Amino acid sequence: MVMTLESPATSRTISMPGCHIRKSLLNASAMRAPFPHWLLRDVLPAWLGEEVRALPFPPAALGDTLGKRETYNSRRIFVSEKNRERFLACDRLAGAFQDEATVGLLEDLTGITLAGGFTRIEYCLDTDGFWLEPHTDIGAKMLTLLIYLSDHQDAENWGTDIMDAMGNVLGRASGAANHGLIFVPGSDTWHGFVKRPIQGIRRSLIVNYVKPEWRSRHELAFPDQAVVSGNSI
């Protein structure tokens, strides 16, 4: 499916975001070790990736974060209801992952039920000195989908590290622009980011479907609207 965007200077024909994302999901590479995960390519249509990178959010000036994003919760950026109203790129992005067909395909791919959960998308702008300790994601997250958006020449090496419980790196997702990683959080899904040089900004999206009891409702794209699966319609 295609649509035409019009601007005062130009017009162009672009793919609908949900259709593009679903094509990427259909071509995902399944990996079974050290835990089930899926690697993606060409996740977002190029024009939407450009729009997200152009959002006017500066990276936060952070000290030692202790390897945890929650140490700077007040400065994190979410594709929230408020930011959907402010920025069309946020609204388009949220709508693509709220789409019942996308939810249904993610269920087919991973074998889990997402219907009844809520869409939470974080936009991360990491700079030199950033690192993440080995962790497995909290139990309220039903699914984690990471999309890397940096177009820097070194971005290939900026993907998420796949680890064991001891923090040993067993693999690394490609951090190249528009690549992605999916996994279902569980007791063995150890991952993180070993500190390494970041020249410029490491841009990424963290897409989660979270359980209804998620307390930080301001982080949700549609805080009053649970996702529906196309599989149940």
CYANA upper distance limits for C-alpha pairs under 8 A (distance plus 0.5 A):
  1 MET  CA     15 SER  CA      6.68
  1 MET  CA     16 MET  CA      6.61
  1 MET  CA     19 CYS  CA      7.39
  2 VAL  CA     13 THR  CA      7.09
  2 VAL  CA     14 ILE  CA      6.11
  2 VAL  CA     15 SER  CA      5.00
  2 VAL  CA     16 MET  CA      6.11
  3 MET  CA     13 THR  CA      6.26
  3 MET  CA     14 ILE  CA      6.12
  3 MET  CA     15 SER  CA      6.82
  3 MET  CA     16 MET  CA      7.04
  4 THR  CA     11 SER  CA      7.35
  4 THR  CA     12 ARG  CA      6.20
  4 THR  CA     13 THR  CA      5.00
  4 THR  CA     14 ILE  CA      6.67
  5 LEU  CA     11 SER  CA      6.17
  5 LEU  CA     12 ARG  CA      6.25
  5 LEU  CA     13 THR  CA      7.02
  5 LEU  CA     14 ILE  CA      7.83
  6 GLU  CA     10 THR  CA      6.87
  6 GLU  CA     11 SER  CA      5.05
  6 GLU  CA     12 ARG  CA      7.47
  7 SER  CA     11 SER  CA      6.47
 14 ILE  CA     45 PRO  CA      8.39
 14 ILE  CA     47 TRP  CA      8.03
 15 SER  CA     19 CYS  CA      7.63
 15 SER  CA     20 HIS  CA      7.02
 15 SER  CA     45 PRO  CA      7.22
 16 MET  CA     20 HIS  CA      6.90
 16 MET  CA     45 PRO  CA      8.44
 17 PRO  CA     21 ILE  CA      6.65
 17 PRO  CA     44 LEU  CA      7.06
 17 PRO  CA     45 PRO  CA      6.71
 17 PRO  CA     48 LEU  CA      8.02
 17 PRO  CA     92 ARG  CA      7.81
 17 PRO  CA     93 LEU  CA      7.81
 17 PRO  CA     96 ALA  CA      6.24
 18 GLY  CA     22 ARG  CA      6.63
 18 GLY  CA     95 GLY  CA      8.37
 18 GLY  CA     96 ALA  CA      4.96
 18 GLY  CA     97 PHE  CA      7.54
 18 GLY  CA     99 ASP  CA      7.46
 18 GLY  CA    102 THR  CA      7.05
 19 CYS  CA     23 LYS  CA      6.79
 20 HIS  CA     24 SER  CA      7.02
 20 HIS  CA     43 VAL  CA      7.48
 20 HIS  CA     44 LEU  CA      6.78
 20 HIS  CA     45 PRO  CA      6.56
 21 ILE  CA     25 LEU  CA      6.83
 21 ILE  CA     43 VAL  CA      5.75
 21 ILE  CA     44 LEU  CA      6.26
 21 ILE  CA     45 PRO  CA      8.18
 21 ILE  CA     96 ALA  CA      8.28
 21 ILE  CA    102 THR  CA      8.08
 22 ARG  CA     26 LEU  CA      6.69
 22 ARG  CA    102 THR  CA      6.54
 22 ARG  CA    105 LEU  CA      7.57
 23 LYS  CA     27 ASN  CA      7.01
 24 SER  CA     28 ALA  CA      6.76
 24 SER  CA     40 LEU  CA      6.81
 24 SER  CA     41 ARG  CA      6.79
 24 SER  CA     42 ASP  CA      6.69
 24 SER  CA     43 VAL  CA      5.87
 25 LEU  CA     40 LEU  CA      7.37
 25 LEU  CA     43 VAL  CA      8.29
 25 LEU  CA    105 LEU  CA      7.98
 25 LEU  CA    106 LEU  CA      7.98
 25 LEU  CA    109 LEU  CA      8.20
 27 ASN  CA     40 LEU  CA      7.81
 28 ALA  CA     38 TRP  CA      6.48
 28 ALA  CA     39 LEU  CA      6.13
 28 ALA  CA     40 LEU  CA      5.52
 28 ALA  CA     41 ARG  CA      7.93
 29 SER  CA     38 TRP  CA      5.91
 29 SER  CA     39 LEU  CA      5.62
 29 SER  CA     40 LEU  CA      7.14
 30 ALA  CA     36 PRO  CA      7.83
 30 ALA  CA     37 HIS  CA      6.64
 30 ALA  CA     38 TRP  CA      5.09
 30 ALA  CA     39 LEU  CA      7.15
 31 MET  CA     35 PHE  CA      8.12
 31 MET  CA     36 PRO  CA      6.15
 31 MET  CA     37 HIS  CA      5.77
 31 MET  CA     38 TRP  CA      6.29
 31 MET  CA     39 LEU  CA      8.11
 32 ARG  CA     36 PRO  CA      4.80
 32 ARG  CA     37 HIS  CA      6.96
 33 ALA  CA     37 HIS  CA      8.42
 34 PRO  CA    162 ILE  CA      8.37
 34 PRO  CA    163 MET  CA      8.26
 34 PRO  CA    164 ASP  CA      7.88
 34 PRO  CA    170 LEU  CA      8.10
 35 PHE  CA    188 ASP  CA      7.18
 35 PHE  CA    189 THR  CA      6.64
 36 PRO  CA    183 PHE  CA      7.08
 36 PRO  CA    184 VAL  CA      8.32
 37 HIS  CA    181 LEU  CA      7.54
 37 HIS  CA    182 ILE  CA      6.06
 37 HIS  CA    183 PHE  CA      5.14
 37 HIS  CA    184 VAL  CA      8.05
 38 TRP  CA    181 LEU  CA      6.18
 38 TRP  CA    182 ILE  CA      5.55
 38 TRP  CA    183 PHE  CA      7.07
 39 LEU  CA    173 ALA  CA      7.74
 39 LEU  CA    179 HIS  CA      8.01
 39 LEU  CA    180 GLY  CA      6.25
 39 LEU  CA    181 LEU  CA      5.27
 39 LEU  CA    182 ILE  CA      7.10
 40 LEU  CA    179 HIS  CA      5.90
 40 LEU  CA    180 GLY  CA      5.08
 40 LEU  CA    181 LEU  CA      6.51
 40 LEU  CA    182 ILE  CA      8.44
 41 ARG  CA    178 ASN  CA      6.71
 41 ARG  CA    179 HIS  CA      4.93
 41 ARG  CA    180 GLY  CA      6.75
 42 ASP  CA    178 ASN  CA      5.62
 42 ASP  CA    179 HIS  CA      6.47
 43 VAL  CA    147 ILE  CA      7.75
 43 VAL  CA    178 ASN  CA      6.00
 43 VAL  CA    179 HIS  CA      6.77
 43 VAL  CA    180 GLY  CA      7.24
 44 LEU  CA     48 LEU  CA      6.93
 44 LEU  CA     49 GLY  CA      6.70
 44 LEU  CA    178 ASN  CA      6.94
 45 PRO  CA     49 GLY  CA      7.01
 46 ALA  CA     50 GLU  CA      6.79
 47 TRP  CA     51 GLU  CA      6.78
 48 LEU  CA     52 VAL  CA      6.68
 48 LEU  CA     89 ALA  CA      7.32
 48 LEU  CA     93 LEU  CA      8.28
 49 GLY  CA     53 ARG  CA      6.71
 49 GLY  CA    149 LEU  CA      7.34
 49 GLY  CA    178 ASN  CA      8.10
 50 GLU  CA     54 ALA  CA      6.68
 51 GLU  CA     55 LEU  CA      7.06
 51 GLU  CA     89 ALA  CA      6.31
 52 VAL  CA     89 ALA  CA      6.51
 52 VAL  CA     90 CYS  CA      7.89
 53 ARG  CA    149 LEU  CA      7.91
 53 ARG  CA    203 ARG  CA      8.28
 55 LEU  CA     87 PHE  CA      8.32
 55 LEU  CA     89 ALA  CA      8.38
 58 PRO  CA    125 LEU  CA      8.13
 59 PRO  CA    125 LEU  CA      5.67
 59 PRO  CA    126 ASP  CA      7.26
 59 PRO  CA    127 THR  CA      7.91
 59 PRO  CA    201 ILE  CA      8.32
 60 ALA  CA     75 ARG  CA      7.22
 60 ALA  CA    125 LEU  CA      8.17
 62 LEU  CA     72 TYR  CA      8.48
 64 ASP  CA    129 GLY  CA      8.47
 65 THR  CA     69 ARG  CA      7.48
 65 THR  CA     71 THR  CA      6.27
 65 THR  CA     72 TYR  CA      7.79
 65 THR  CA    130 PHE  CA      8.22
 66 LEU  CA     71 THR  CA      7.92
 66 LEU  CA    132 LEU  CA      8.32
 66 LEU  CA    133 GLU  CA      8.34
 67 GLY  CA    130 PHE  CA      8.00
 67 GLY  CA    131 TRP  CA      5.75
 67 GLY  CA    132 LEU  CA      4.56
 67 GLY  CA    133 GLU  CA      5.31
 68 LYS  CA    131 TRP  CA      8.39
 68 LYS  CA    132 LEU  CA      6.25
 68 LYS  CA    133 GLU  CA      7.21
 69 ARG  CA     73 ASN  CA      7.32
 69 ARG  CA    132 LEU  CA      8.23
 72 TYR  CA     76 ARG  CA      7.21
 76 ARG  CA    122 GLU  CA      8.05
 76 ARG  CA    123 TYR  CA      8.26
 76 ARG  CA    124 CYS  CA      7.96
 77 ILE  CA    122 GLU  CA      6.29
 77 ILE  CA    123 TYR  CA      5.93
 77 ILE  CA    124 CYS  CA      7.38
 78 PHE  CA     83 ASN  CA      8.00
 78 PHE  CA    120 ARG  CA      8.01
 78 PHE  CA    121 ILE  CA      6.22
 78 PHE  CA    122 GLU  CA      4.84
 78 PHE  CA    123 TYR  CA      6.36
 78 PHE  CA    219 GLU  CA      6.21
 78 PHE  CA    220 LEU  CA      8.09
 78 PHE  CA    221 ALA  CA      8.46
 79 VAL  CA     83 ASN  CA      6.22
 79 VAL  CA     84 ARG  CA      6.86
 79 VAL  CA     90 CYS  CA      6.16
 79 VAL  CA     91 ASP  CA      8.28
 79 VAL  CA     94 ALA  CA      7.37
 79 VAL  CA    120 ARG  CA      7.73
 79 VAL  CA    121 ILE  CA      5.84
 79 VAL  CA    122 GLU  CA      6.62
 79 VAL  CA    123 TYR  CA      7.67
 79 VAL  CA    219 GLU  CA      7.67
 79 VAL  CA    220 LEU  CA      7.67
 79 VAL  CA    221 ALA  CA      6.19
 80 SER  CA     84 ARG  CA      6.52
 80 SER  CA    120 ARG  CA      8.23
 80 SER  CA    121 ILE  CA      8.15
 80 SER  CA    218 HIS  CA      6.89
 80 SER  CA    219 GLU  CA      5.79
 80 SER  CA    220 LEU  CA      5.74
 80 SER  CA    221 ALA  CA      4.87
 80 SER  CA    222 PHE  CA      7.85
 81 GLU  CA     85 GLU  CA      6.94
 81 GLU  CA    218 HIS  CA      7.88
 81 GLU  CA    219 GLU  CA      8.43
 81 GLU  CA    220 LEU  CA      7.32
 81 GLU  CA    221 ALA  CA      5.55
 81 GLU  CA    222 PHE  CA      6.60
 81 GLU  CA    223 PRO  CA      7.89
 82 LYS  CA     86 ARG  CA      6.96
 83 ASN  CA     87 PHE  CA      6.35
 83 ASN  CA     90 CYS  CA      6.90
 83 ASN  CA     91 ASP  CA      8.22
 84 ARG  CA     88 LEU  CA      6.96
 84 ARG  CA     89 ALA  CA      8.17
 84 ARG  CA     90 CYS  CA      5.41
 84 ARG  CA     91 ASP  CA      4.88
 84 ARG  CA     94 ALA  CA      8.19
 84 ARG  CA    221 ALA  CA      7.89
 85 GLU  CA     91 ASP  CA      7.57
 87 PHE  CA     91 ASP  CA      7.12
 88 LEU  CA     92 ARG  CA      6.64
 89 ALA  CA     93 LEU  CA      6.60
 90 CYS  CA     94 ALA  CA      6.55
 91 ASP  CA     95 GLY  CA      6.52
 92 ARG  CA     96 ALA  CA      6.77
 93 LEU  CA     97 PHE  CA      7.26
 94 ALA  CA     98 GLN  CA      6.58
 94 ALA  CA    119 THR  CA      8.08
 94 ALA  CA    121 ILE  CA      8.00
 94 ALA  CA    221 ALA  CA      6.64
 95 GLY  CA     99 ASP  CA      6.48
 96 ALA  CA    102 THR  CA      7.71
 97 PHE  CA    102 THR  CA      6.68
 97 PHE  CA    103 VAL  CA      7.43
 97 PHE  CA    119 THR  CA      7.63
 98 GLN  CA    102 THR  CA      7.82
 98 GLN  CA    103 VAL  CA      7.45
 98 GLN  CA    119 THR  CA      6.95
 98 GLN  CA    227 VAL  CA      6.40
 98 GLN  CA    228 VAL  CA      8.39
 99 ASP  CA    103 VAL  CA      6.82
 99 ASP  CA    227 VAL  CA      8.15
 99 ASP  CA    228 VAL  CA      8.28
100 GLU  CA    104 GLY  CA      6.55
100 GLU  CA    227 VAL  CA      7.39
100 GLU  CA    228 VAL  CA      5.78
100 GLU  CA    229 SER  CA      5.17
100 GLU  CA    230 GLY  CA      5.23
101 ALA  CA    105 LEU  CA      6.71
101 ALA  CA    229 SER  CA      7.09
101 ALA  CA    230 GLY  CA      5.42
101 ALA  CA    231 ASN  CA      8.32
102 THR  CA    106 LEU  CA      6.71
102 THR  CA    229 SER  CA      8.41
102 THR  CA    230 GLY  CA      8.34
103 VAL  CA    107 GLU  CA      6.78
103 VAL  CA    114 LEU  CA      7.35
103 VAL  CA    115 ALA  CA      7.98
103 VAL  CA    227 VAL  CA      7.89
103 VAL  CA    228 VAL  CA      7.60
103 VAL  CA    229 SER  CA      5.77
103 VAL  CA    230 GLY  CA      7.40
104 GLY  CA    108 ASP  CA      6.78
104 GLY  CA    229 SER  CA      5.18
104 GLY  CA    230 GLY  CA      5.41
104 GLY  CA    231 ASN  CA      5.76
105 LEU  CA    109 LEU  CA      6.62
106 LEU  CA    110 THR  CA      6.61
107 GLU  CA    111 GLY  CA      5.83
107 GLU  CA    112 ILE  CA      5.74
107 GLU  CA    113 THR  CA      6.26
107 GLU  CA    114 LEU  CA      7.03
108 ASP  CA    112 ILE  CA      8.05
110 THR  CA    183 PHE  CA      8.33
110 THR  CA    184 VAL  CA      7.82
114 LEU  CA    142 MET  CA      7.50
114 LEU  CA    209 TYR  CA      7.43
114 LEU  CA    227 VAL  CA      7.84
114 LEU  CA    228 VAL  CA      8.37
114 LEU  CA    229 SER  CA      7.72
115 ALA  CA    226 ALA  CA      7.72
115 ALA  CA    227 VAL  CA      5.84
115 ALA  CA    228 VAL  CA      5.35
115 ALA  CA    229 SER  CA      5.79
116 GLY  CA    211 LYS  CA      8.00
116 GLY  CA    212 PRO  CA      7.49
116 GLY  CA    226 ALA  CA      5.57
116 GLY  CA    227 VAL  CA      6.03
116 GLY  CA    228 VAL  CA      6.99
117 GLY  CA    142 MET  CA      8.30
117 GLY  CA    209 TYR  CA      6.33
117 GLY  CA    210 VAL  CA      5.82
117 GLY  CA    211 LYS  CA      5.37
117 GLY  CA    212 PRO  CA      6.09
117 GLY  CA    226 ALA  CA      5.88
117 GLY  CA    227 VAL  CA      6.22
118 PHE  CA    209 TYR  CA      5.80
118 PHE  CA    210 VAL  CA      5.73
118 PHE  CA    211 LYS  CA      7.01
118 PHE  CA    212 PRO  CA      7.13
118 PHE  CA    220 LEU  CA      7.42
118 PHE  CA    221 ALA  CA      8.38
118 PHE  CA    222 PHE  CA      7.62
118 PHE  CA    223 PRO  CA      7.66
118 PHE  CA    225 GLN  CA      7.65
118 PHE  CA    226 ALA  CA      5.47
118 PHE  CA    227 VAL  CA      6.29
119 THR  CA    207 VAL  CA      7.87
119 THR  CA    208 ASN  CA      6.62
119 THR  CA    209 TYR  CA      5.36
119 THR  CA    210 VAL  CA      7.11
119 THR  CA    220 LEU  CA      6.42
119 THR  CA    221 ALA  CA      6.28
119 THR  CA    222 PHE  CA      7.24
119 THR  CA    226 ALA  CA      8.18
119 THR  CA    227 VAL  CA      7.65
120 ARG  CA    207 VAL  CA      6.41
120 ARG  CA    208 ASN  CA      5.60
120 ARG  CA    209 TYR  CA      6.55
120 ARG  CA    210 VAL  CA      7.48
120 ARG  CA    219 GLU  CA      6.81
120 ARG  CA    220 LEU  CA      5.18
120 ARG  CA    221 ALA  CA      6.29
121 ILE  CA    205 LEU  CA      7.17
121 ILE  CA    206 ILE  CA      6.04
121 ILE  CA    207 VAL  CA      4.96
121 ILE  CA    208 ASN  CA      6.68
121 ILE  CA    219 GLU  CA      8.19
121 ILE  CA    220 LEU  CA      7.70
121 ILE  CA    221 ALA  CA      7.54
122 GLU  CA    205 LEU  CA      6.07
122 GLU  CA    206 ILE  CA      5.56
122 GLU  CA    207 VAL  CA      7.06
123 TYR  CA    203 ARG  CA      7.93
123 TYR  CA    204 SER  CA      6.54
123 TYR  CA    205 LEU  CA      5.24
123 TYR  CA    206 ILE  CA      7.12
124 CYS  CA    202 ARG  CA      8.14
124 CYS  CA    203 ARG  CA      6.14
124 CYS  CA    204 SER  CA      5.71
124 CYS  CA    205 LEU  CA      6.56
124 CYS  CA    206 ILE  CA      8.09
125 LEU  CA    201 ILE  CA      6.52
125 LEU  CA    202 ARG  CA      6.18
125 LEU  CA    203 ARG  CA      5.37
125 LEU  CA    204 SER  CA      7.40
126 ASP  CA    130 PHE  CA      6.64
126 ASP  CA    201 ILE  CA      6.16
126 ASP  CA    202 ARG  CA      5.37
126 ASP  CA    203 ARG  CA      6.97
127 THR  CA    198 ILE  CA      6.41
127 THR  CA    199 GLN  CA      7.91
127 THR  CA    200 GLY  CA      6.98
127 THR  CA    201 ILE  CA      5.62
127 THR  CA    202 ARG  CA      6.67
128 ASP  CA    196 ARG  CA      8.21
128 ASP  CA    197 PRO  CA      6.32
128 ASP  CA    198 ILE  CA      5.04
128 ASP  CA    199 GLN  CA      7.04
128 ASP  CA    200 GLY  CA      8.04
128 ASP  CA    201 ILE  CA      8.32
129 GLY  CA    195 LYS  CA      7.09
129 GLY  CA    196 ARG  CA      7.90
129 GLY  CA    197 PRO  CA      7.71
129 GLY  CA    198 ILE  CA      7.97
130 PHE  CA    195 LYS  CA      6.75
130 PHE  CA    196 ARG  CA      8.47
131 TRP  CA    192 GLY  CA      8.05
131 TRP  CA    193 PHE  CA      5.63
131 TRP  CA    194 VAL  CA      6.12
131 TRP  CA    195 LYS  CA      5.24
131 TRP  CA    196 ARG  CA      8.31
132 LEU  CA    192 GLY  CA      5.38
132 LEU  CA    193 PHE  CA      5.16
132 LEU  CA    194 VAL  CA      7.04
132 LEU  CA    195 LYS  CA      8.14
133 GLU  CA    167 GLY  CA      8.48
133 GLU  CA    191 HIS  CA      8.41
133 GLU  CA    192 GLY  CA      5.89
133 GLU  CA    193 PHE  CA      7.19
133 GLU  CA    194 VAL  CA      7.96
134 PRO  CA    163 MET  CA      7.55
134 PRO  CA    165 ALA  CA      8.01
134 PRO  CA    167 GLY  CA      6.10
134 PRO  CA    190 TRP  CA      6.37
134 PRO  CA    191 HIS  CA      5.71
134 PRO  CA    192 GLY  CA      5.21
134 PRO  CA    193 PHE  CA      8.10
135 HIS  CA    189 THR  CA      8.12
135 HIS  CA    190 TRP  CA      5.67
135 HIS  CA    191 HIS  CA      6.14
135 HIS  CA    192 GLY  CA      6.87
136 THR  CA    185 PRO  CA      6.79
136 THR  CA    186 GLY  CA      6.99
136 THR  CA    187 SER  CA      6.89
136 THR  CA    188 ASP  CA      7.28
136 THR  CA    189 THR  CA      5.46
136 THR  CA    190 TRP  CA      5.18
136 THR  CA    191 HIS  CA      6.88
137 ASP  CA    141 LYS  CA      7.42
137 ASP  CA    185 PRO  CA      6.37
137 ASP  CA    186 GLY  CA      8.05
137 ASP  CA    189 THR  CA      8.30
138 ILE  CA    185 PRO  CA      7.93
139 GLY  CA    185 PRO  CA      7.61
139 GLY  CA    186 GLY  CA      7.96
140 ALA  CA    210 VAL  CA      6.12
140 ALA  CA    211 LYS  CA      5.85
140 ALA  CA    213 GLU  CA      8.16
140 ALA  CA    214 TRP  CA      7.25
141 LYS  CA    185 PRO  CA      7.29
141 LYS  CA    208 ASN  CA      6.83
141 LYS  CA    209 TYR  CA      6.55
141 LYS  CA    210 VAL  CA      4.96
141 LYS  CA    211 LYS  CA      6.92
142 MET  CA    184 VAL  CA      6.93
142 MET  CA    185 PRO  CA      7.09
142 MET  CA    208 ASN  CA      7.53
142 MET  CA    209 TYR  CA      5.89
142 MET  CA    210 VAL  CA      5.78
142 MET  CA    211 LYS  CA      7.07
143 LEU  CA    182 ILE  CA      8.00
143 LEU  CA    183 PHE  CA      6.76
143 LEU  CA    184 VAL  CA      5.22
143 LEU  CA    185 PRO  CA      6.69
143 LEU  CA    208 ASN  CA      5.96
143 LEU  CA    209 TYR  CA      5.91
143 LEU  CA    210 VAL  CA      7.82
144 THR  CA    182 ILE  CA      6.20
144 THR  CA    183 PHE  CA      6.09
144 THR  CA    184 VAL  CA      6.71
144 THR  CA    185 PRO  CA      7.43
144 THR  CA    206 ILE  CA      7.44
144 THR  CA    207 VAL  CA      6.36
144 THR  CA    208 ASN  CA      5.28
144 THR  CA    209 TYR  CA      7.59
145 LEU  CA    180 GLY  CA      7.53
145 LEU  CA    181 LEU  CA      6.15
145 LEU  CA    182 ILE  CA      4.90
145 LEU  CA    183 PHE  CA      7.24
145 LEU  CA    206 ILE  CA      6.44
145 LEU  CA    207 VAL  CA      5.43
145 LEU  CA    208 ASN  CA      6.82
146 LEU  CA    180 GLY  CA      5.80
146 LEU  CA    181 LEU  CA      5.60
146 LEU  CA    182 ILE  CA      6.91
146 LEU  CA    204 SER  CA      7.46
146 LEU  CA    205 LEU  CA      6.20
146 LEU  CA    206 ILE  CA      5.25
146 LEU  CA    207 VAL  CA      6.66
147 ILE  CA    178 ASN  CA      6.75
147 ILE  CA    179 HIS  CA      6.46
147 ILE  CA    180 GLY  CA      4.90
147 ILE  CA    181 LEU  CA      7.24
147 ILE  CA    204 SER  CA      5.99
147 ILE  CA    205 LEU  CA      5.53
147 ILE  CA    206 ILE  CA      7.10
147 ILE  CA    207 VAL  CA      8.40
148 TYR  CA    159 GLY  CA      7.79
148 TYR  CA    175 GLY  CA      5.98
148 TYR  CA    176 ALA  CA      6.94
148 TYR  CA    177 ALA  CA      5.99
148 TYR  CA    178 ASN  CA      5.94
148 TYR  CA    179 HIS  CA      6.15
148 TYR  CA    180 GLY  CA      6.59
148 TYR  CA    203 ARG  CA      6.71
148 TYR  CA    204 SER  CA      4.85
148 TYR  CA    205 LEU  CA      6.98
149 LEU  CA    175 GLY  CA      8.31
149 LEU  CA    176 ALA  CA      7.70
149 LEU  CA    177 ALA  CA      5.04
149 LEU  CA    178 ASN  CA      5.97
149 LEU  CA    179 HIS  CA      8.24
149 LEU  CA    202 ARG  CA      8.10
149 LEU  CA    203 ARG  CA      5.61
149 LEU  CA    204 SER  CA      5.72
149 LEU  CA    205 LEU  CA      8.10
150 SER  CA    155 ALA  CA      6.48
150 SER  CA    175 GLY  CA      8.02
150 SER  CA    176 ALA  CA      7.13
150 SER  CA    177 ALA  CA      5.65
150 SER  CA    201 ILE  CA      7.62
150 SER  CA    202 ARG  CA      6.16
150 SER  CA    203 ARG  CA      5.57
150 SER  CA    204 SER  CA      7.69
151 ASP  CA    155 ALA  CA      7.00
151 ASP  CA    176 ALA  CA      7.39
151 ASP  CA    177 ALA  CA      5.81
152 HIS  CA    200 GLY  CA      8.07
154 ASP  CA    158 TRP  CA      7.79
154 ASP  CA    199 GLN  CA      8.34
155 ALA  CA    159 GLY  CA      7.99
155 ALA  CA    175 GLY  CA      5.76
155 ALA  CA    176 ALA  CA      5.53
155 ALA  CA    177 ALA  CA      7.70
155 ALA  CA    202 ARG  CA      7.87
156 GLU  CA    174 SER  CA      5.70
156 GLU  CA    175 GLY  CA      4.89
156 GLU  CA    176 ALA  CA      4.71
156 GLU  CA    177 ALA  CA      8.33
157 ASN  CA    174 SER  CA      7.03
157 ASN  CA    175 GLY  CA      6.32
157 ASN  CA    176 ALA  CA      8.06
158 TRP  CA    174 SER  CA      7.58
158 TRP  CA    175 GLY  CA      5.18
158 TRP  CA    176 ALA  CA      8.01
158 TRP  CA    198 ILE  CA      8.25
158 TRP  CA    202 ARG  CA      7.62
159 GLY  CA    172 ARG  CA      6.62
159 GLY  CA    173 ALA  CA      5.36
159 GLY  CA    174 SER  CA      5.44
159 GLY  CA    175 GLY  CA      4.22
159 GLY  CA    176 ALA  CA      7.98
159 GLY  CA    193 PHE  CA      8.25
160 THR  CA    172 ARG  CA      6.20
160 THR  CA    173 ALA  CA      5.89
160 THR  CA    174 SER  CA      8.11
160 THR  CA    175 GLY  CA      7.79
160 THR  CA    191 HIS  CA      7.34
160 THR  CA    192 GLY  CA      6.53
160 THR  CA    193 PHE  CA      6.16
161 ASP  CA    169 VAL  CA      6.64
161 ASP  CA    170 LEU  CA      8.04
161 ASP  CA    171 GLY  CA      6.51
161 ASP  CA    172 ARG  CA      4.95
161 ASP  CA    173 ALA  CA      7.04
161 ASP  CA    191 HIS  CA      5.99
161 ASP  CA    192 GLY  CA      5.79
161 ASP  CA    193 PHE  CA      5.89
161 ASP  CA    194 VAL  CA      7.55
162 ILE  CA    169 VAL  CA      6.30
162 ILE  CA    170 LEU  CA      6.13
162 ILE  CA    171 GLY  CA      5.45
162 ILE  CA    172 ARG  CA      6.02
162 ILE  CA    173 ALA  CA      7.96
162 ILE  CA    190 TRP  CA      6.92
162 ILE  CA    191 HIS  CA      5.16
162 ILE  CA    192 GLY  CA      7.39
163 MET  CA    167 GLY  CA      6.00
163 MET  CA    168 ASN  CA      5.81
163 MET  CA    169 VAL  CA      5.00
163 MET  CA    170 LEU  CA      5.77
163 MET  CA    171 GLY  CA      7.50
163 MET  CA    189 THR  CA      8.31
163 MET  CA    190 TRP  CA      5.57
163 MET  CA    191 HIS  CA      5.49
163 MET  CA    192 GLY  CA      7.75
164 ASP  CA    168 ASN  CA      6.03
164 ASP  CA    169 VAL  CA      7.37
164 ASP  CA    170 LEU  CA      7.52
164 ASP  CA    188 ASP  CA      8.03
164 ASP  CA    189 THR  CA      8.41
164 ASP  CA    190 TRP  CA      6.09
164 ASP  CA    191 HIS  CA      8.10
165 ALA  CA    188 ASP  CA      7.80
165 ALA  CA    190 TRP  CA      6.65
167 GLY  CA    190 TRP  CA      8.17
167 GLY  CA    191 HIS  CA      8.46
173 ALA  CA    180 GLY  CA      8.02
173 ALA  CA    181 LEU  CA      7.22
174 SER  CA    179 HIS  CA      6.92
174 SER  CA    180 GLY  CA      7.94
175 GLY  CA    179 HIS  CA      6.89
175 GLY  CA    180 GLY  CA      8.16
183 PHE  CA    189 THR  CA      8.21
184 VAL  CA    189 THR  CA      8.26
185 PRO  CA    189 THR  CA      6.39
198 ILE  CA    202 ARG  CA      7.37
210 VAL  CA    214 TRP  CA      7.02
212 PRO  CA    226 ALA  CA      8.32
216 SER  CA    220 LEU  CA      8.09
217 ARG  CA    223 PRO  CA      6.20
218 HIS  CA    223 PRO  CA      7.67
219 GLU  CA    223 PRO  CA      8.48
222 PHE  CA    226 ALA  CA      7.87
228 VAL  CA    232 SER  CA      8.22
229 SER  CA    233 ILE  CA      7.61
